[in-house]
Amino acid sequence: MRGRIEDGQPVTLGPVDPTVVEAGDVVLVRWKGNFLLHLVKQATRDRLLIGNNLGRVNGWVQREAVVGRVVQVHPLRG
């Protein structure tokens, strides 16, 4: 998710109750057989609109698809 988190940049994930995820959170979600780390753009009672920090939108996922939430972004090592 370029801009906020660069490719290959380590993060720490924490558990999260999917019902408390809100717009602005960065979450790991199950998406089309894979796992994606994405920004929550909008949140409704049942679904989350995920995308990146550069304006791209992937689409809506059910809240149950949330695996964890980013709790810390670590610096890239050069």
Number of C-alpha atoms within 10 A of each C-alpha: 18 10 9 12 19 12 10 9 13 14 16 11 16 13 12 15 12 19 14 10 22 18 14 14 17 25 26 19 21 16 16 8 6 7 13 17 22 23 25 21 21 16 20 14 11 12 18 24 20 26 21 19 18 10 8 11 15 13 12 18 18 17 20 14 16 23 19 19 23 18 14 11 14 10 11 12 7 3
